[in-house]
Amino acid sequence: MRYSAEILLVDDDAVTLQTMKRILEDAGYRTRCAATAIAALAELQSAPCQLVVSDWVMPQLTGLDFCREVRKRGADGGPYVFFILLTSRTSPEDVASALGAGVDEYIRKPVAPSELLARVRTGERLLSLISRDATIIALASLAESRDSETGEHVKRVQRMSRIVAQAVTEQGHEDADADFADLIYLASALHDIGKVAIPDSILLKPGRLTEEEFEAMKTHTIVGARCLDAAIAQAPTADYLRMARDIALTHHERYDGGGYPDGLTGADIPLAGRVVALVDVYDALTTRRCYKAAAAHESARAYIQKERGKHFDPDVVDAFMATQERLREINHLYGTEAPTREAA
């Protein structure tokens, strides 16, 4: 992965500045340069940048004062800036002063290429986590704001999807790598994000939908995928967004081709979509809604077994059966009502 925005380099020594620029650009990064902290602040004002490498000792404004100003702007609502301080000062007191000013990483002069690249990559990882979590929270909150039941449903789907995905991975499924379960935990939170476009009269209707209303409801899969396509365009390296897009579009597809929106069959449905399809149905069956009572776990399990190879991927059903007691515990932990009816 390469950081999608430029890295701002700040140093009044032209040789050091050019050395850092060469090291980073040779590694595939884009850079901007400033010879003073004052000039760097102007750069940040005109074009925000979330990763900065700055010298400590500079005229007019020191690197520490520069960092404090960056942190002040962040506290006023600006994006987080990962701040790397470059200096020849090495005493414990100097390090403590730097960290106290809000510095994230500390590089001693002369600049070692391997250390500079390692510190920058640390910043990439942190910024990626901040961006990822903020995106998920913001997008999931859109759907939750429409329906008071959605929040707990999202939590259950996240946790159950990860458990089933882990079991699928342990089966040795060719499409499930070491990161599959962790990614599906993040991505599944956005499976119903497209419901933000569904009118309240349909989304919150307490009774059965008419045929016309159901056709409108089905569009949430396409709308969700389009929303996430826009997010992917801004963060093309974010694997969880690509998986979230697949899930949003395909979690109502059926293994036998009878689902929507595209009538996909079998392995043409992404594995993450197949996992969430089963988990979403299980949660819908075993959860009380305003228009229905909750089904017993045993009844929902029987339905899922009956639909093996029809509605659901046989491998995913096997993973569900292997983990069913853990899924049942999650339903109880996150607010499912005691069952009062049998599933259809």
C-alpha positions in Angstrom: 0.0 0.0 0.0 1.2 3.5 -0.7 -0.1 6.6 1.2 -2.8 8.2 -1.0 -1.9 11.8 -0.1 1.4 13.6 -0.2 3.9 13.6 2.7 4.9 17.1 3.8 8.6 17.4 4.5 9.8 20.4 6.5 13.5 21.3 7.1 15.6 24.5 6.7 18.5 22.4 5.6 18.2 21.9 1.8 20.4 18.9 1.7 18.4 17.0 4.4 15.2 18.0 2.7 16.3 16.7 -0.7 17.7 13.5 0.8 14.3 12.7 2.5 12.5 13.6 -0.7 14.6 11.2 -2.7 14.3 8.4 -0.2 10.5 8.6 -0.1 9.9 9.2 -3.8 12.2 6.3 -4.7 9.9 4.2 -2.5 6.8 5.3 -4.3 5.6 8.2 -2.1 4.7 11.7 -3.3 6.1 14.6 -1.3 5.7 18.3 -0.8 8.5 20.4 0.8 8.7 23.5 3.0 11.9 25.2 4.3 10.2 26.6 7.5 7.4 25.7 9.8 5.6 28.9 8.9 5.6 27.9 5.3 4.5 24.4 6.2 1.5 25.8 8.1 0.5 27.7 5.0 0.9 24.5 3.0 -1.4 22.6 5.4 -3.9 25.5 5.2 -4.1 25.4 1.4 -3.9 21.7 0.9 -4.3 19.4 4.0 -1.8 16.6 4.5 -2.0 13.9 7.1 1.6 12.9 7.3 4.4 15.3 8.2 8.1 14.9 8.7 9.6 18.0 10.3 13.0 19.1 11.7 13.1 20.4 15.3 15.4 23.4 15.1 14.2 25.9 12.5 14.0 29.7 12.4 10.9 31.6 13.4 9.0 28.5 14.6 10.5 25.3 16.0 9.3 21.8 15.1 7.7 21.4 18.5 5.8 24.7 18.2 4.8 23.6 14.7 3.5 20.3 16.1 1.6 22.0 18.8 -0.1 24.2 16.2 -1.0 21.2 14.1 -2.5 19.5 17.2 -4.5 22.7 18.0 -6.0 22.7 14.5 -6.9 19.0 14.9 -8.7 19.7 18.2 -10.8 22.3 16.3 -12.1 19.6 14.0 -9.3 19.1 11.5 -8.1 15.6 10.4 -5.5 13.8 12.4 -1.9 14.5 11.3 0.8 11.9 11.9 3.8 13.9 13.0 7.3 12.6 12.7 10.1 14.8 14.3 13.6 14.8 12.9 16.4 15.9 15.2 19.9 15.4 16.5 18.7 15.9 20.1 18.8 12.5 21.8 18.5 13.1 25.6 15.6 11.6 27.5 14.4 15.1 28.4 14.3 16.1 24.7 12.4 12.9 23.8 9.9 13.6 26.6 9.4 17.2 25.4 8.8 16.0 21.8 6.2 13.4 22.9 4.6 15.9 25.2 4.1 18.3 22.3 2.2 15.6 20.4 4.9 14.1 18.2 4.0 10.6 17.1 7.5 9.4 16.0 11.0 10.5 16.6 13.9 10.1 14.1 17.5 11.0 14.9 19.8 12.7 12.4 21.5 11.8 10.1 18.5 10.3 8.4 18.7 6.5 7.8 16.6 5.5 4.8 15.4 2.3 6.4 14.3 4.1 9.6 12.6 6.9 7.7 10.6 4.4 5.6 9.7 2.4 8.7 8.4 5.4 10.6 6.3 6.6 7.6 4.8 3.1 7.2 3.9 3.2 10.9 2.0 6.4 10.2 0.3 4.9 7.2 -1.0 2.0 9.3 -2.3 4.3 12.0 -4.0 6.7 9.6 -5.5 3.8 7.8 -7.1 2.5 11.0 -8.4 5.9 11.9 -9.9 6.4 8.5 -11.3 2.9 8.4 -13.0 3.1 11.7 -14.4 6.6 11.1 -15.8 5.6 7.8 -17.5 2.5 9.2 -19.0 4.4 12.2 -20.2 7.3 10.0 -21.8 5.1 7.3 -23.3 2.6 9.7 -24.8 5.4 11.8 -26.7 6.6 8.7 -28.7 3.3 8.6 -29.0 3.2 12.4 -30.6 6.6 12.5 -33.5 5.4 10.5 -34.5 2.4 12.7 -33.9 1.9 16.4 -33.5 -1.8 15.9 -30.7 -1.6 13.4 -27.9 -0.9 15.8 -28.1 -4.2 17.7 -28.7 -6.0 14.4 -25.5 -4.6 13.0 -23.6 -5.8 16.1 -25.0 -9.3 16.0 -24.3 -9.6 12.2 -20.7 -8.4 12.7 -19.9 -10.8 15.4 -21.7 -13.8 13.9 -20.2 -13.2 10.5 -16.7 -13.2 12.0 -17.4 -16.5 13.8 -18.8 -18.2 10.7 -16.0 -16.8 8.5 -13.4 -18.2 10.9 -15.0 -21.6 10.6 -15.1 -21.3 6.8 -11.4 -20.4 6.9 -10.6 -23.4 9.0 -12.4 -25.6 6.5 -9.6 -24.6 4.1 -11.9 -22.7 1.7 -9.9 -21.4 -1.2 -11.5 -17.9 -1.1 -10.9 -17.4 2.7 -7.4 -16.1 3.5 -5.9 -15.3 6.9 -7.6 -11.8 7.0 -11.0 -13.0 5.8 -12.7 -13.1 9.3 -11.3 -9.8 10.4 -12.3 -8.0 7.2 -15.8 -9.4 7.3 -16.3 -8.2 10.8 -15.6 -4.6 9.6 -17.3 -4.9 6.2 -20.6 -6.6 7.4 -21.5 -3.5 9.4 -22.4 -1.8 6.2 -24.5 -4.6 4.6 -27.7 -2.6 4.8 -26.2 0.9 4.2 -28.4 1.2 1.0 -31.5 1.4 3.2 -30.8 5.1 3.8 -32.5 5.6 0.4 -35.7 3.6 1.3 -38.7 5.7 2.4 -39.7 5.4 6.0 -43.2 4.3 4.9 -41.6 1.2 3.5 -38.6 0.7 5.8 -40.6 1.0 9.0 -43.9 -0.5 7.9 -45.1 -2.8 10.6 -47.0 -5.2 8.2 -46.2 -7.2 5.1 -44.9 -5.1 2.1 -46.9 -4.9 -1.1 -45.3 -6.2 -4.2 -44.5 -2.6 -5.3 -43.0 -1.8 -1.9 -40.9 -5.0 -1.9 -39.5 -4.0 -5.3 -38.5 -0.7 -3.8 -36.9 -2.3 -0.8 -34.8 -4.6 -3.0 -33.1 -1.5 -4.4 -31.2 -1.1 -1.2 -28.6 -3.6 -2.4 -27.8 -1.5 -5.5 -27.9 1.8 -3.7 -25.5 0.4 -1.0 -23.1 -0.8 -3.6 -23.1 2.6 -5.3 -22.5 4.4 -2.0 -19.5 2.1 -1.3 -18.2 2.5 -4.9 -17.9 6.3 -4.1 -16.0 5.5 -0.9 -13.7 3.1 -2.7 -12.9 5.8 -5.2 -11.5 7.9 -2.3 -9.7 4.9 -0.7 -8.9 2.5 -3.4 -6.5 0.4 -1.2 -9.1 -0.3 1.5 -9.8 -4.0 1.2 -12.7 -3.8 3.8 -14.6 -1.3 1.6 -14.3 -3.6 -1.4 -15.6 -6.5 0.7 -18.4 -4.2 2.1 -19.4 -3.3 -1.4 -19.6 -7.0 -2.4 -21.7 -7.8 0.8 -24.1 -4.8 0.3 -24.8 -5.9 -3.3 -25.0 -9.7 -2.8 -26.3 -10.5 0.7 -29.8 -11.2 -0.8 -28.6 -13.4 -3.6 -29.4 -17.1 -3.2 -27.0 -20.0 -3.9 -29.5 -21.5 -6.4 -29.9 -18.2 -8.3 -33.3 -17.2 -7.0 -32.1 -14.1 -5.1 -31.6 -10.4 -6.0 -30.5 -8.0 -7.5 -28.7 -10.1 -10.2 -29.8 -13.7 -9.7 -26.2 -14.9 -9.2 -25.5 -18.5 -8.5 -23.0 -20.5 -6.5 -19.4 -19.2 -6.5 -20.4 -16.2 -8.7 -21.6 -14.8 -5.4 -18.6 -13.5 -3.4 -17.9 -15.6 -0.3 -18.4 -12.7 2.0 -21.9 -12.2 0.5 -22.7 -15.9 1.0 -21.6 -15.7 4.7 -23.6 -12.6 5.5 -26.7 -13.9 3.6 -26.9 -16.8 6.0 -26.1 -14.8 9.1 -28.6 -12.1 8.1 -31.4 -14.6 7.7 -30.6 -16.4 10.9 -30.7 -13.0 12.8 -33.9 -12.0 11.1 -35.6 -15.3 12.1 -34.4 -15.3 15.7 -35.1 -11.6 16.4 -38.4 -10.0 17.4 -39.4 -7.3 15.1 -42.4 -4.9 15.2 -44.2 -7.1 12.6 -43.3 -10.6 14.0 -42.2 -12.6 17.0 -38.8 -14.2 17.3 -38.3 -17.8 16.2 -36.6 -20.5 18.3 -32.9 -21.2 17.5 -33.8 -24.8 16.7 -36.4 -23.7 14.2 -34.1 -21.3 12.5 -31.4 -24.0 12.4 -33.8 -26.4 10.8 -34.7 -23.8 8.1 -31.0 -23.2 7.4 -30.3 -26.9 7.1 -33.3 -27.3 4.8 -32.0 -24.5 2.5 -28.5 -26.0 2.2 -27.5 -25.8 -1.4 -30.7 -23.8 -2.2 -30.7 -20.5 -0.4 -27.3 -21.0 1.2 -23.8 -22.2 0.3 -23.4 -25.7 1.6 -19.9 -24.8 3.0 -21.4 -21.8 4.9 -24.2 -24.0 6.3 -21.6 -26.4 7.5 -19.7 -23.6 9.2 -22.9 -22.4 10.8 -23.7 -25.8 12.2 -20.2 -26.0 13.6 -20.5 -22.7 15.4 -24.3 -22.5 16.1 -24.0 -22.4 19.9 -21.7 -19.4 19.8 -24.1 -17.7 17.5 -26.9 -18.4 19.8 -25.0 -16.8 22.7 -24.5 -13.7 20.6 -28.2 -13.4 20.0 -28.9 -13.5 23.7 -26.0 -11.1 24.5 -27.1 -8.4 22.1 -30.8 -8.2 22.9 -32.8 -10.9 21.1 -36.1 -11.5 22.7 -37.1 -14.9 24.0 -38.6 -16.9 21.1 -42.3 -17.2 20.9 -43.0 -18.9 17.5 -41.6 -21.3 15.0 -40.0 -20.2 11.8 -41.9 -20.7 8.6 
